[in-house]
Amino acid sequence: MSIGKKIRHKAETAEGAAKKTVGKALGNERMEAEGRSQEAKGKMKQAGDQAKQAGQKIKSIFKH
């Protein structure tokens, strides 16, 4: 897993959280929903990255 992907996924999560907060502050339900969606998407990508890393660790254990 490249560090660039990890950074992009964390940035997507942070951007979504910011958008959600701004939407809530402005009373803009659409922006708030978009932010929640984007934040969830970033978190799912991060979880996928973690699962992939765990799989690679298990693979390396059995390889030895």
PDB file with SEQRES, HELIX, SHEET and CRYST1 records, atoms N, CA, C and O in Angstrom:
SEQRES   1 A   64  MET SER ILE GLY LYS LYS ILE ARG HIS LYS ALA GLU THR          
SEQRES   2 A   64  ALA GLU GLY ALA ALA LYS LYS THR VAL GLY LYS ALA LEU          
SEQRES   3 A   64  GLY ASN GLU ARG MET GLU ALA GLU GLY ARG SER GLN GLU          
SEQRES   4 A   64  ALA LYS GLY LYS MET LYS GLN ALA GLY ASP GLN ALA LYS          
SEQRES   5 A   64  GLN ALA GLY GLN LYS ILE LYS SER ILE PHE LYS HIS              
HELIX    1 AA1 ILE A    3  LEU A   26  1                                  24    
HELIX    2 AA2 GLU A   29  LYS A   63  1                                  35    
CRYST1    1.000    1.000    1.000  90.00  90.00  90.00 P 1           1          
ATOM      1  N   MET A   1       0.841  -1.167   0.000  1.00  0.00           N  
ATOM      2  CA  MET A   1       0.000   0.000   0.000  1.00  0.00           C  
ATOM      3  C   MET A   1       0.888   1.233   0.000  1.00  0.00           C  
ATOM      4  O   MET A   1       1.777   1.377   0.840  1.00  0.00           O  
ATOM      5  N   SER A   2       0.639   2.100  -0.937  1.00  0.00           N  
ATOM      6  CA  SER A   2       1.481   3.287  -1.031  1.00  0.00           C  
ATOM      7  C   SER A   2       1.035   4.345  -0.023  1.00  0.00           C  
ATOM      8  O   SER A   2      -0.142   4.436   0.328  1.00  0.00           O  
ATOM      9  N   ILE A   3       1.973   5.120   0.419  1.00  0.00           N  
ATOM     10  CA  ILE A   3       1.691   6.180   1.382  1.00  0.00           C  
ATOM     11  C   ILE A   3       0.789   7.238   0.747  1.00  0.00           C  
ATOM     12  O   ILE A   3      -0.008   7.878   1.433  1.00  0.00           O  
ATOM     13  N   GLY A   4       0.921   7.415  -0.566  1.00  0.00           N  
ATOM     14  CA  GLY A   4       0.084   8.384  -1.269  1.00  0.00           C  
ATOM     15  C   GLY A   4      -1.390   8.034  -1.187  1.00  0.00           C  
ATOM     16  O   GLY A   4      -2.232   8.911  -0.988  1.00  0.00           O  
ATOM     17  N   LYS A   5      -1.706   6.753  -1.340  1.00  0.00           N  
ATOM     18  CA  LYS A   5      -3.104   6.327  -1.240  1.00  0.00           C  
ATOM     19  C   LYS A   5      -3.635   6.536   0.165  1.00  0.00           C  
ATOM     20  O   LYS A   5      -4.768   6.984   0.343  1.00  0.00           O  
ATOM     21  N   LYS A   6      -2.831   6.216   1.155  1.00  0.00           N  
ATOM     22  CA  LYS A   6      -3.258   6.400   2.539  1.00  0.00           C  
ATOM     23  C   LYS A   6      -3.579   7.868   2.805  1.00  0.00           C  
ATOM     24  O   LYS A   6      -4.583   8.190   3.441  1.00  0.00           O  
ATOM     25  N   ILE A   7      -2.722   8.745   2.316  1.00  0.00           N  
ATOM     26  CA  ILE A   7      -2.919  10.181   2.513  1.00  0.00           C  
ATOM     27  C   ILE A   7      -4.180  10.648   1.793  1.00  0.00           C  
ATOM     28  O   ILE A   7      -4.959  11.426   2.345  1.00  0.00           O  
ATOM     29  N   ARG A   8      -4.383  10.178   0.567  1.00  0.00           N  
ATOM     30  CA  ARG A   8      -5.585  10.570  -0.187  1.00  0.00           C  
ATOM     31  C   ARG A   8      -6.859  10.120   0.528  1.00  0.00           C  
ATOM     32  O   ARG A   8      -7.836  10.867   0.583  1.00  0.00           O  
ATOM     33  N   HIS A   9      -6.853   8.910   1.073  1.00  0.00           N  
ATOM     34  CA  HIS A   9      -8.043   8.401   1.749  1.00  0.00           C  
ATOM     35  C   HIS A   9      -8.319   9.169   3.039  1.00  0.00           C  
ATOM     36  O   HIS A   9      -9.473   9.450   3.361  1.00  0.00           O  
ATOM     37  N   LYS A  10      -7.272   9.506   3.769  1.00  0.00           N  
ATOM     38  CA  LYS A  10      -7.453  10.308   4.989  1.00  0.00           C  
ATOM     39  C   LYS A  10      -7.934  11.712   4.631  1.00  0.00           C  
ATOM     40  O   LYS A  10      -8.772  12.281   5.331  1.00  0.00           O  
ATOM     41  N   ALA A  11      -7.404  12.271   3.544  1.00  0.00           N  
ATOM     42  CA  ALA A  11      -7.817  13.598   3.110  1.00  0.00           C  
ATOM     43  C   ALA A  11      -9.284  13.592   2.684  1.00  0.00           C  
ATOM     44  O   ALA A  11     -10.018  14.539   2.966  1.00  0.00           O  
ATOM     45  N   GLU A  12      -9.708  12.533   2.011  1.00  0.00           N  
ATOM     46  CA  GLU A  12     -11.105  12.429   1.589  1.00  0.00           C  
ATOM     47  C   GLU A  12     -12.025  12.384   2.819  1.00  0.00           C  
ATOM     48  O   GLU A  12     -13.084  13.012   2.836  1.00  0.00           O  
ATOM     49  N   THR A  13     -11.610  11.643   3.835  1.00  0.00           N  
ATOM     50  CA  THR A  13     -12.383  11.561   5.067  1.00  0.00           C  
ATOM     51  C   THR A  13     -12.462  12.933   5.742  1.00  0.00           C  
ATOM     52  O   THR A  13     -13.533  13.361   6.172  1.00  0.00           O  
ATOM     53  N   ALA A  14     -11.340  13.602   5.827  1.00  0.00           N  
ATOM     54  CA  ALA A  14     -11.297  14.924   6.460  1.00  0.00           C  
ATOM     55  C   ALA A  14     -12.115  15.945   5.679  1.00  0.00           C  
ATOM     56  O   ALA A  14     -12.816  16.767   6.269  1.00  0.00           O  
ATOM     57  N   GLU A  15     -12.028  15.892   4.362  1.00  0.00           N  
ATOM     58  CA  GLU A  15     -12.781  16.821   3.525  1.00  0.00           C  
ATOM     59  C   GLU A  15     -14.284  16.601   3.704  1.00  0.00           C  
ATOM     60  O   GLU A  15     -15.059  17.554   3.774  1.00  0.00           O  
ATOM     61  N   GLY A  16     -14.678  15.336   3.776  1.00  0.00           N  
ATOM     62  CA  GLY A  16     -16.087  15.019   3.995  1.00  0.00           C  
ATOM     63  C   GLY A  16     -16.571  15.519   5.339  1.00  0.00           C  
ATOM     64  O   GLY A  16     -17.673  16.059   5.444  1.00  0.00           O  
ATOM     65  N   ALA A  17     -15.751  15.344   6.375  1.00  0.00           N  
ATOM     66  CA  ALA A  17     -16.124  15.818   7.708  1.00  0.00           C  
ATOM     67  C   ALA A  17     -16.275  17.341   7.721  1.00  0.00           C  
ATOM     68  O   ALA A  17     -17.192  17.876   8.343  1.00  0.00           O  
ATOM     69  N   ALA A  18     -15.374  18.023   7.036  1.00  0.00           N  
ATOM     70  CA  ALA A  18     -15.445  19.485   6.966  1.00  0.00           C  
ATOM     71  C   ALA A  18     -16.701  19.922   6.215  1.00  0.00           C  
ATOM     72  O   ALA A  18     -17.401  20.840   6.642  1.00  0.00           O  
ATOM     73  N   LYS A  19     -16.975  19.266   5.108  1.00  0.00           N  
ATOM     74  CA  LYS A  19     -18.158  19.600   4.312  1.00  0.00           C  
ATOM     75  C   LYS A  19     -19.433  19.359   5.130  1.00  0.00           C  
ATOM     76  O   LYS A  19     -20.378  20.146   5.066  1.00  0.00           O  
ATOM     77  N   LYS A  20     -19.448  18.273   5.892  1.00  0.00           N  
ATOM     78  CA  LYS A  20     -20.597  17.947   6.737  1.00  0.00           C  
ATOM     79  C   LYS A  20     -20.806  19.038   7.785  1.00  0.00           C  
ATOM     80  O   LYS A  20     -21.932  19.472   8.026  1.00  0.00           O  
ATOM     81  N   THR A  21     -19.715  19.475   8.403  1.00  0.00           N  
ATOM     82  CA  THR A  21     -19.792  20.500   9.445  1.00  0.00           C  
ATOM     83  C   THR A  21     -20.264  21.835   8.876  1.00  0.00           C  
ATOM     84  O   THR A  21     -21.112  22.500   9.470  1.00  0.00           O  
ATOM     85  N   VAL A  22     -19.722  22.224   7.737  1.00  0.00           N  
ATOM     86  CA  VAL A  22     -20.116  23.490   7.109  1.00  0.00           C  
ATOM     87  C   VAL A  22     -21.584  23.427   6.688  1.00  0.00           C  
ATOM     88  O   VAL A  22     -22.333  24.383   6.890  1.00  0.00           O  
ATOM     89  N   GLY A  23     -21.988  22.304   6.105  1.00  0.00           N  
ATOM     90  CA  GLY A  23     -23.385  22.148   5.704  1.00  0.00           C  
ATOM     91  C   GLY A  23     -24.322  22.255   6.881  1.00  0.00           C  
ATOM     92  O   GLY A  23     -25.381  22.875   6.784  1.00  0.00           O  
ATOM     93  N   LYS A  24     -23.940  21.652   7.998  1.00  0.00           N  
ATOM     94  CA  LYS A  24     -24.763  21.710   9.204  1.00  0.00           C  
ATOM     95  C   LYS A  24     -24.844  23.134   9.731  1.00  0.00           C  
ATOM     96  O   LYS A  24     -25.913  23.596  10.131  1.00  0.00           O  
ATOM     97  N   ALA A  25     -23.700  23.836   9.730  1.00  0.00           N  
ATOM     98  CA  ALA A  25     -23.652  25.212  10.229  1.00  0.00           C  
ATOM     99  C   ALA A  25     -24.493  26.151   9.361  1.00  0.00           C  
ATOM    100  O   ALA A  25     -25.119  27.081   9.869  1.00  0.00           O  
ATOM    101  N   LEU A  26     -24.502  25.904   8.070  1.00  0.00           N  
ATOM    102  CA  LEU A  26     -25.254  26.759   7.150  1.00  0.00           C  
ATOM    103  C   LEU A  26     -26.711  26.331   7.005  1.00  0.00           C  
ATOM    104  O   LEU A  26     -27.520  27.043   6.410  1.00  0.00           O  
ATOM    105  N   GLY A  27     -27.033  25.182   7.544  1.00  0.00           N  
ATOM    106  CA  GLY A  27     -28.390  24.669   7.387  1.00  0.00           C  
ATOM    107  C   GLY A  27     -28.637  24.095   6.004  1.00  0.00           C  
ATOM    108  O   GLY A  27     -29.782  23.977   5.567  1.00  0.00           O  
ATOM    109  N   ASN A  28     -27.561  23.737   5.316  1.00  0.00           N  
ATOM    110  CA  ASN A  28     -27.652  23.183   3.966  1.00  0.00           C  
ATOM    111  C   ASN A  28     -27.645  21.656   4.075  1.00  0.00           C  
ATOM    112  O   ASN A  28     -26.590  21.040   4.223  1.00  0.00           O  
ATOM    113  N   GLU A  29     -28.823  21.063   4.002  1.00  0.00           N  
ATOM    114  CA  GLU A  29     -28.945  19.621   4.188  1.00  0.00           C  
ATOM    115  C   GLU A  29     -28.225  18.829   3.099  1.00  0.00           C  
ATOM    116  O   GLU A  29     -27.655  17.772   3.367  1.00  0.00           O  
ATOM    117  N   ARG A  30     -28.254  19.341   1.884  1.00  0.00           N  
ATOM    118  CA  ARG A  30     -27.592  18.641   0.784  1.00  0.00           C  
ATOM    119  C   ARG A  30     -26.077  18.576   1.005  1.00  0.00           C  
ATOM    120  O   ARG A  30     -25.465  17.521   0.841  1.00  0.00           O  
ATOM    121  N   MET A  31     -25.487  19.696   1.374  1.00  0.00           N  
ATOM    122  CA  MET A  31     -24.046  19.726   1.613  1.00  0.00           C  
ATOM    123  C   MET A  31     -23.684  18.820   2.786  1.00  0.00           C  
ATOM    124  O   MET A  31     -22.671  18.120   2.751  1.00  0.00           O  
ATOM    125  N   GLU A  32     -24.510  18.838   3.811  1.00  0.00           N  
ATOM    126  CA  GLU A  32     -24.260  17.991   4.972  1.00  0.00           C  
ATOM    127  C   GLU A  32     -24.313  16.514   4.582  1.00  0.00           C  
ATOM    128  O   GLU A  32     -23.477  15.722   5.017  1.00  0.00           O  
ATOM    129  N   ALA A  33     -25.297  16.150   3.763  1.00  0.00           N  
ATOM    130  CA  ALA A  33     -25.420  14.758   3.314  1.00  0.00           C  
ATOM    131  C   ALA A  33     -24.245  14.358   2.425  1.00  0.00           C  
ATOM    132  O   ALA A  33     -23.729  13.247   2.540  1.00  0.00           O  
ATOM    133  N   GLU A  34     -23.821  15.259   1.541  1.00  0.00           N  
ATOM    134  CA  GLU A  34     -22.665  14.982   0.689  1.00  0.00           C  
ATOM    135  C   GLU A  34     -21.418  14.771   1.540  1.00  0.00           C  
ATOM    136  O   GLU A  34     -20.602  13.895   1.256  1.00  0.00           O  
ATOM    137  N   GLY A  35     -21.282  15.572   2.574  1.00  0.00           N  
ATOM    138  CA  GLY A  35     -20.135  15.446   3.477  1.00  0.00           C  
ATOM    139  C   GLY A  35     -20.145  14.118   4.211  1.00  0.00           C  
ATOM    140  O   GLY A  35     -19.112  13.461   4.339  1.00  0.00           O  
ATOM    141  N   ARG A  36     -21.319  13.725   4.692  1.00  0.00           N  
ATOM    142  CA  ARG A  36     -21.432  12.426   5.374  1.00  0.00           C  
ATOM    143  C   ARG A  36     -21.067  11.300   4.429  1.00  0.00           C  
ATOM    144  O   ARG A  36     -20.360  10.365   4.805  1.00  0.00           O  
ATOM    145  N   SER A  37     -21.551  11.391   3.203  1.00  0.00           N  
ATOM    146  CA  SER A  37     -21.271  10.366   2.197  1.00  0.00           C  
ATOM    147  C   SER A  37     -19.779  10.295   1.885  1.00  0.00           C  
ATOM    148  O   SER A  37     -19.199   9.210   1.839  1.00  0.00           O  
ATOM    149  N   GLN A  38     -19.174  11.430   1.676  1.00  0.00           N  
ATOM    150  CA  GLN A  38     -17.748  11.481   1.342  1.00  0.00           C  
ATOM    151  C   GLN A  38     -16.899  10.983   2.512  1.00  0.00           C  
ATOM    152  O   GLN A  38     -15.906  10.282   2.320  1.00  0.00           O  
ATOM    153  N   GLU A  39     -17.305  11.353   3.719  1.00  0.00           N  
ATOM    154  CA  GLU A  39     -16.575  10.902   4.906  1.00  0.00           C  
ATOM    155  C   GLU A  39     -16.660   9.373   5.033  1.00  0.00           C  
ATOM    156  O   GLU A  39     -15.660   8.711   5.308  1.00  0.00           O  
ATOM    157  N   ALA A  40     -17.841   8.833   4.833  1.00  0.00           N  
ATOM    158  CA  ALA A  40     -18.030   7.380   4.913  1.00  0.00           C  
ATOM    159  C   ALA A  40     -17.223   6.663   3.831  1.00  0.00           C  
ATOM    160  O   ALA A  40     -16.634   5.610   4.076  1.00  0.00           O  
ATOM    161  N   LYS A  41     -17.205   7.241   2.643  1.00  0.00           N  
ATOM    162  CA  LYS A  41     -16.447   6.649   1.533  1.00  0.00           C  
ATOM    163  C   LYS A  41     -14.957   6.598   1.873  1.00  0.00           C  
ATOM    164  O   LYS A  41     -14.296   5.591   1.619  1.00  0.00           O  
ATOM    165  N   GLY A  42     -14.433   7.670   2.439  1.00  0.00           N  
ATOM    166  CA  GLY A  42     -13.025   7.695   2.842  1.00  0.00           C  
ATOM    167  C   GLY A  42     -12.721   6.680   3.926  1.00  0.00           C  
ATOM    168  O   GLY A  42     -11.675   6.032   3.901  1.00  0.00           O  
ATOM    169  N   LYS A  43     -13.642   6.539   4.888  1.00  0.00           N  
ATOM    170  CA  LYS A  43     -13.439   5.571   5.964  1.00  0.00           C  
ATOM    171  C   LYS A  43     -13.467   4.143   5.427  1.00  0.00           C  
ATOM    172  O   LYS A  43     -12.704   3.289   5.881  1.00  0.00           O  
ATOM    173  N   MET A  44     -14.342   3.888   4.467  1.00  0.00           N  
ATOM    174  CA  MET A  44     -14.406   2.549   3.877  1.00  0.00           C  
ATOM    175  C   MET A  44     -13.113   2.230   3.123  1.00  0.00           C  
ATOM    176  O   MET A  44     -12.621   1.103   3.179  1.00  0.00           O  
ATOM    177  N   LYS A  45     -12.578   3.198   2.437  1.00  0.00           N  
ATOM    178  CA  LYS A  45     -11.313   2.986   1.729  1.00  0.00           C  
ATOM    179  C   LYS A  45     -10.183   2.713   2.719  1.00  0.00           C  
ATOM    180  O   LYS A  45      -9.324   1.868   2.470  1.00  0.00           O  
ATOM    181  N   GLN A  46     -10.187   3.428   3.836  1.00  0.00           N  
ATOM    182  CA  GLN A  46      -9.167   3.196   4.855  1.00  0.00           C  
ATOM    183  C   GLN A  46      -9.300   1.796   5.439  1.00  0.00           C  
ATOM    184  O   GLN A  46      -8.299   1.123   5.685  1.00  0.00           O  
ATOM    185  N   ALA A  47     -10.539   1.358   5.661  1.00  0.00           N  
ATOM    186  CA  ALA A  47     -10.761   0.008   6.186  1.00  0.00           C  
ATOM    187  C   ALA A  47     -10.286  -1.034   5.177  1.00  0.00           C  
ATOM    188  O   ALA A  47      -9.711  -2.053   5.560  1.00  0.00           O  
ATOM    189  N   GLY A  48     -10.523  -0.785   3.906  1.00  0.00           N  
ATOM    190  CA  GLY A  48     -10.045  -1.691   2.862  1.00  0.00           C  
ATOM    191  C   GLY A  48      -8.526  -1.775   2.845  1.00  0.00           C  
ATOM    192  O   GLY A  48      -7.954  -2.851   2.667  1.00  0.00           O  
ATOM    193  N   ASP A  49      -7.886  -0.639   3.029  1.00  0.00           N  
ATOM    194  CA  ASP A  49      -6.422  -0.608   3.093  1.00  0.00           C  
ATOM    195  C   ASP A  49      -5.911  -1.446   4.259  1.00  0.00           C  
ATOM    196  O   ASP A  49      -4.946  -2.199   4.122  1.00  0.00           O  
ATOM    197  N   GLN A  50      -6.572  -1.307   5.410  1.00  0.00           N  
ATOM    198  CA  GLN A  50      -6.156  -2.059   6.594  1.00  0.00           C  
ATOM    199  C   GLN A  50      -6.349  -3.557   6.385  1.00  0.00           C  
ATOM    200  O   GLN A  50      -5.505  -4.359   6.785  1.00  0.00           O  
ATOM    201  N   ALA A  51      -7.459  -3.928   5.760  1.00  0.00           N  
ATOM    202  CA  ALA A  51      -7.701  -5.342   5.492  1.00  0.00           C  
ATOM    203  C   ALA A  51      -6.654  -5.900   4.531  1.00  0.00           C  
ATOM    204  O   ALA A  51      -6.180  -7.025   4.690  1.00  0.00           O  
ATOM    205  N   LYS A  52      -6.308  -5.099   3.542  1.00  0.00           N  
ATOM    206  CA  LYS A  52      -5.298  -5.531   2.576  1.00  0.00           C  
ATOM    207  C   LYS A  52      -3.945  -5.722   3.265  1.00  0.00           C  
ATOM    208  O   LYS A  52      -3.235  -6.691   2.995  1.00  0.00           O  
ATOM    209  N   GLN A  53      -3.600  -4.803   4.143  1.00  0.00           N  
ATOM    210  CA  GLN A  53      -2.338  -4.927   4.883  1.00  0.00           C  
ATOM    211  C   GLN A  53      -2.345  -6.160   5.772  1.00  0.00           C  
ATOM    212  O   GLN A  53      -1.338  -6.861   5.869  1.00  0.00           O  
ATOM    213  N   ALA A  54      -3.474  -6.431   6.422  1.00  0.00           N  
ATOM    214  CA  ALA A  54      -3.579  -7.607   7.283  1.00  0.00           C  
ATOM    215  C   ALA A  54      -3.405  -8.876   6.456  1.00  0.00           C  
ATOM    216  O   ALA A  54      -2.737  -9.817   6.885  1.00  0.00           O  
ATOM    217  N   GLY A  55      -4.004  -8.899   5.276  1.00  0.00           N  
ATOM    218  CA  GLY A  55      -3.860 -10.047   4.387  1.00  0.00           C  
ATOM    219  C   GLY A  55      -2.412 -10.257   3.971  1.00  0.00           C  
ATOM    220  O   GLY A  55      -1.936 -11.390   3.903  1.00  0.00           O  
ATOM    221  N   GLN A  56      -1.721  -9.173   3.698  1.00  0.00           N  
ATOM    222  CA  GLN A  56      -0.321  -9.278   3.302  1.00  0.00           C  
ATOM    223  C   GLN A  56       0.540  -9.785   4.455  1.00  0.00           C  
ATOM    224  O   GLN A  56       1.478 -10.552   4.239  1.00  0.00           O  
ATOM    225  N   LYS A  57       0.224  -9.361   5.684  1.00  0.00           N  
ATOM    226  CA  LYS A  57       0.974  -9.841   6.849  1.00  0.00           C  
ATOM    227  C   LYS A  57       0.751 -11.333   7.044  1.00  0.00           C  
ATOM    228  O   LYS A  57       1.694 -12.077   7.314  1.00  0.00           O  
ATOM    229  N   ILE A  58      -0.494 -11.768   6.908  1.00  0.00           N  
ATOM    230  CA  ILE A  58      -0.805 -13.193   7.063  1.00  0.00           C  
ATOM    231  C   ILE A  58      -0.095 -13.996   5.979  1.00  0.00           C  
ATOM    232  O   ILE A  58       0.457 -15.063   6.244  1.00  0.00           O  
ATOM    233  N   LYS A  59      -0.116 -13.479   4.772  1.00  0.00           N  
ATOM    234  CA  LYS A  59       0.541 -14.157   3.659  1.00  0.00           C  
ATOM    235  C   LYS A  59       2.037 -14.307   3.930  1.00  0.00           C  
ATOM    236  O   LYS A  59       2.615 -15.360   3.660  1.00  0.00           O  
ATOM    237  N   SER A  60       2.664 -13.260   4.459  1.00  0.00           N  
ATOM    238  CA  SER A  60       4.099 -13.326   4.733  1.00  0.00           C  
ATOM    239  C   SER A  60       4.402 -14.306   5.876  1.00  0.00           C  
ATOM    240  O   SER A  60       5.458 -14.939   5.876  1.00  0.00           O  
ATOM    241  N   ILE A  61       3.501 -14.435   6.838  1.00  0.00           N  
ATOM    242  CA  ILE A  61       3.690 -15.376   7.946  1.00  0.00           C  
ATOM    243  C   ILE A  61       3.696 -16.795   7.416  1.00  0.00           C  
ATOM    244  O   ILE A  61       4.562 -17.592   7.776  1.00  0.00           O  
ATOM    245  N   PHE A  62       2.734 -17.116   6.564  1.00  0.00           N  
ATOM    246  CA  PHE A  62       2.634 -18.478   6.036  1.00  0.00           C  
ATOM    247  C   PHE A  62       3.712 -18.776   4.995  1.00  0.00           C  
ATOM    248  O   PHE A  62       4.033 -19.937   4.740  1.00  0.00           O  
ATOM    249  N   LYS A  63       4.257 -17.741   4.408  1.00  0.00           N  
ATOM    250  CA  LYS A  63       5.306 -17.922   3.407  1.00  0.00           C  
ATOM    251  C   LYS A  63       6.586 -18.435   4.062  1.00  0.00           C  
ATOM    252  O   LYS A  63       7.338 -19.193   3.449  1.00  0.00           O  
ATOM    253  N   HIS A  64       6.832 -18.027   5.291  1.00  0.00           N  
ATOM    254  CA  HIS A  64       8.058 -18.432   5.991  1.00  0.00           C  
ATOM    255  C   HIS A  64       7.795 -19.731   6.623  1.00  0.00           C  
ATOM    256  O   HIS A  64       8.676 -20.289   7.277  1.00  0.00           O  
TER     257      HIS A  64                                                      
END                                                                             
